[in-house]
Amino acid sequence: MAKVEFLGPIGRPSLDVDIANLNELKDYFKEDKALQEWLGICAVAVNDTLVCDLNMPIASEDKISLLPPVCGG
């Protein structure tokens, strides 16, 4: 199963998911209203590489990171 990690202020433990692509991950979280707000503003990385294509295939050993926007100086 692929591992989803929620970084920064999202504040959730990692989760193992059995999905074929990022579209399926989006559907997986569709009932979670609090997480939906984060998904609208987060960047997504697969194996530490930023991605934009929701049809990107996901393998069982992949790590998916949800990266919320940050401020800093």
C-alpha angles and dihedrals in degrees: 000000000000118000122231117202123194110210132201121352095355085091102197130132119250116274133207114223135181104219137143098212143354092270088065089051090053089052090046090061099038095107094050104091096185092051092046089067090054094045090059093060105027128102115225126222128188113201089347094306119113113239136188103180111097089195092062108130116246121210125206093252095050124117116217116197125196106209116196119205114269137199124213146136 
